C-alpha cells in the first residue's frame, strides 16, 4: 500500500507563494508518477497575516506542525516589518521548537554551461553541506545596553554545546559513508581565531576515530570559501557550524548555477533592446583601461556571453539620465529621470 505524506505548506512572503505553488505542482506530478499519496495543508503565517492579525507564529501552530511529515516553507520577510522579527518568530521558532539540528544543503552542478567557474564540470561540483542548525549566534542569546546612545553596547553570544556539535558531526560521518562518493568529510571552523571552536576540532577528531574508512579533512572558513571557488572538486561532504554554514552554502548555491541563471535571464530580456553590439572601445573609456579590462575578462568564461559582451555590459550600465545625454533613448516604460536601479544592459553573443 502506497504511503501518504502529510506536508504542511507555509508559502510566506515575497516570492515565497510563487515558488511554493510550483513546488506543490511538482510534488503532485511526482505523486502521480510514483504512486504515493499527498496530504497538503496551507498555513497563513507570514507578513500579510501578521499585519492583519498582529499574530506572528503562535505556540499552537508549532503543536500542529508536529503532526506533519515535512514542512514546505517558501520565504519569510517583508520591508514593512522590522528586520528579523518574522524570521526569528517563524523560521527560528520551527527550528528550535522541533529541534531540527541538521540543515542539509546539497550543492550540485547539473549543467556545465550554467556554472560561473571556468572549466568546471558536473563531476567537479558535487558536494553536500551538513550545517548545524540550532546553536551558534542564532541561538539568540544577547541584547543591547544603552541602546541609541553614544555608549551603546551590542552583545550576541556564540553558543556551542558538546551535545550539539557531536550529534551533527556524527550525522555528517554517517552521511558521508552512505553517500559513498569519495568518502571524505571536511570540517570547517575558525578555531585559530575563535577559541570556542576548539570544541569542534576535538569532537571531530574523537568521533572520526570510529570511522576509519572516512578520510578526514579540515579547513578554516576563509580558506574553505577560497577553495570552494578555486577547487570545488576537493569537497565531498562538509560539516560546519550554523553561521559559517549559512555563508558557505550561499556561495555554493552561486557556484552550482545561481549567478549564471540570473545572468542568462537578464541577457535574454536585454537582447530585445540591443541594436548595435559593437565591440569597439567606448569613446569615454581610455584605451589603457579598456585593454586592462579586456585582459581580465578574457580569463573568465561567461556562461551565456563572451568576455566582450560582459565588457559592453560594464561600460553601458549607466542610469537612464546618462544614456539620454549620450544620445540614447530609454527603453519603453522608463523615463530619463529613472533612478539608478534601472540600467541599460547592452548584451549580445560575441
N, C-alpha and C positions, 0 to 999 in steps of 0.2 A: 504494500500500500504506500502510495506517494506521501511524502511528508509535507505538511503545510507550515510555511514560515510566517510567523507573526512579526510584522515590521511596523514600527512607529515612524511616521514621516513628519519631520519638522522643516518646512520649506524656509522659514526665516525671512531674511530681508534682502534687499538689493537684487542681485542676480540669482539669489537662492531659489525662489519659486520657479524660475525658468529652468535652471539646471535640474532641480528636483523633479519637475514634470517630465523631462526627457529621461531621467534615470528610472522613474517609475514605469514609463512606457517600455524601456529596455528590459526591466525586470519582468513585466507582464509577457513580453515576447519570449524571454528565456524560459518562463514557466510553461508556456505552451509547447515550446520545442522539447524541453527536457522532462516535462510531465510532473512538476512539483506544484504544490498549491501556494497561494499567497493570501495573506490576510493583512490588509493595509488599513492604517488608521491615521488620519491627519491630526496634528496638534497645532494650535494657532500661535504659539509663543514666538514673539519677535517684536520689532519696533511698533508696528501698527497696533498690535494687541496691547502693548504697554501704553501707548499714547491714548488708546481708547478706554482702558480699564485701570491703568496705573498698577497693573499686576505683571511682574517680570517672569517669575518661574516659581510657583507655589510648591510647598513640600508635597502636596497631594499629587502633583504631576510626576514627581520622581517616583512615588509609590506605584503609579500606574505604569510607568516605563519599565519597571522591574518585571512585569509580566510578558514583555516582548523579547523575541529572539535577537532583534537588531534594531538600531535606530538609524534612519537615513536623515542626515542633517544637511541643510543647504548652506546658508551663510547667515551670520549674525552681525549686526552693527548698523547704525544709522546716524548721520550727522546731526539729526535733531535731538539726539540723546547723548548725555555725557560719555566721553570716550571710555570704553571698557566696562561700562555699567552692565549692559546686557550680556556681554561676553562672559563676565565673571558670574553673573546670575545663571545663565543657561549652560554655556559650554563647561565652565568650571564646576557648576552645580552637578552636571551629569557625570563628569569625570571623577570628581571626588565622592559624590553620593553613591555611585555604583562601583567605586574603586577600580576604574579602568586604567590599570597601571602600565599597560603596553599601548603605545601609539605606533602602529606598524605602517611604515611608509615605503612601498616598493618604488624603485627608480629604474625604469627600463625603457630603452630606446627601441621603437618599433620600426623606424624607417631612417636610413642614413641621411636622406635628403632633409630631414626635419631637425637634425642636430646642429646647433650653432658652433660646435667644435670641429676643427679641421680633421678630416681623415678618421673619424670615429664611426665604427660600425655597431650594429645592434649587439654583437657579442662583447663589445668593449664597455657598453653602458648597461649593465645588468646587475643590480645590487639591491639589497633590502636593508632598510634602516630601522632598528628597534630603538625607539625613543621612549625613555622613561616618562610617565605621563601624570604623576600625582605629587611630585616633590619639587625641589629647586625653588627658584624665586616665584614660581607660580603658586606656591602654597599660600601666598597672600599674607604672610606674617611681616608686618611693618606698619609704617604710618608717617605722620608729619608732626613736627614740633615747631611752633611759632609760624604756622603757615601764612604766607602772604606778607611776611615781614623780611627785612634785610638779614635777619638772623635765622631764617628758615632752615630746618634740618629735615631731610627725607631719608627714611630707612626702609630697606626691603631685604629680608633675610633669605639667604641661600640655604635651603634645608636639604640634607641628605640623611637617610637612616640606613642602618645596616640591613634591615629587612627589605626596604625598598630597592636598594642597589643590588642586593643578592638575588632577589626574585626576578628582576628584569634581566640581569646578567645570565642567570640560569636559563631563562626563556630564550635568550639570544643564542646560547650554545646549542640548545635543543633544536632551534630553528635552523641553525647553520648545518647541523648534522642531517636534519630532514631534507633540507634544500639540496644537499649533496651536489653542489656545483664545484666549488674549489675547496670547500671545507676550510675556509679561512674567516676568522672573526676578528674585526678591528675594533678596539675600544678607543673612543675619542674623549679626551678630557682636557683640562688645563691645570694639571696638578703642579706644574712648575711655577705657576703664579697664584693659583687658588689652593691654599694649603688643605682645605677641607676635602678637596677632590682626591687626596691620598687614599681616602676610603675606597674610591672606585678602583684605584690601582691595586690595592691589596685584595679586594674582593675578586677582581678579575683574575688575579694570579691563583687565588685559593680555589675558586670554582673551576677554573680552567684545568687544574690538576686532575679532575675527574673526567676530562675529555681529551685523552691523549691523541685521538685521531683528528682533532681540530687544531689547525695552525693558528697561533695567537699573534696578533699584531697590535701596535699601539701608535696613536698619533695625537698630537696636540691639535686643538680645534682650528687654529690658524693654518697650520700645515695641512690638516685634512681638507680644508677648503681649497688650498692651492693644488693639492694632489687630485682632488675630485675634478678639477678643470683640466689639469695637465695630463693626468693618467687615471681616468676613471676605471680603466680595466684592472687596476690594482685592488679594487674593492669587491668584496663578495657579500658578506654580512657585517653590519656595523651596529654596535651598541653605544648609546650616547645619553647624556643627561638631558633633562627636559628643555632647558633654554638653548643649549648648543644644538640639540636635535632639531629644534624649531627653525633655527637659522640654516643649518646644514641641509635640511631636506628641501627648503625653498630653493637653494642653489641647485640641488639635484633635480627639482622639477623643471628648472630652466634648461638644464643640460639635456634632459630627456626629450624636449621639444617645445617647451612653453614659449621661449623667446622667438623661436623660429616660426611657430604657428601664428603668433601675433604679427610678426613682421610680414609673413606671407599674406595674411588677411589685409593688412594695410596696403601692401603692394597691389593686391587685386583691386581694391577700391580706388587706388590712386591712378592706375593705368588709364582709366577713362578720362582723366584730366591731363594726361601727358600729351604734348603736342610736338615738342622738338627735343628728343632725347640726345642732345649733343654731348659729347664727352670733352668738349673744349674747356679750357680753364676759364672760369667766370672772370670778367674784367676787374672786379673788386678784390680778387684774390691774388696776392703776389705769387710769381712763378715759383719761388723757393718753397713757399708754404704748400702750394699745390703739389709740388714734386715730393715733398716730405710726406704729405698725407697719402699720396698715391702709393708710395713705397710701403707705408704702414698697412694700408688696406689690402694691398696685393698679397700680403702674407696671411690673410684671413679669408676662409671660404664662407661665402654667404649662401644660405640655403636656397634662396629664390632669385637672387640677383647677383651680378658680378660686382667686383670692387668698384668699378666705375660708376654703377648706378647708386651704390652706397655713398660714394663721394658726392654725386649730384644731390642726393637727399640731404647731405650735411650742409652744403652751401646754399641750397634753396629753401631750407627750413626757416623761414622768416615770418614775422607777423604779417597779416594781410596789408597793413598800412605801409610796410616797407615794400611789399610787392607792387602796390599801386604807384609808389614813387618810381619804381624801376620800369614802369610802363606795362606791368602785367595786371590783369584783372583778377578779382577774387572769384572763386567758384560760385555757382548759383547758391543762393540762400545765405551767403556770407556778405558782410559789408566790410569796407576798407578799414573800419574802426573796430573790427573784431579784436578781442583781447588775445594775448599770446597763446593760450591753449589751442586756438585754431591756426594750423600751419599748412603751408603749401608743401606737398611732397612730390617732387619730380622723380619719377621712377620708371624704368624700363629695363627689360632684359638686355644685357650687354652683348 
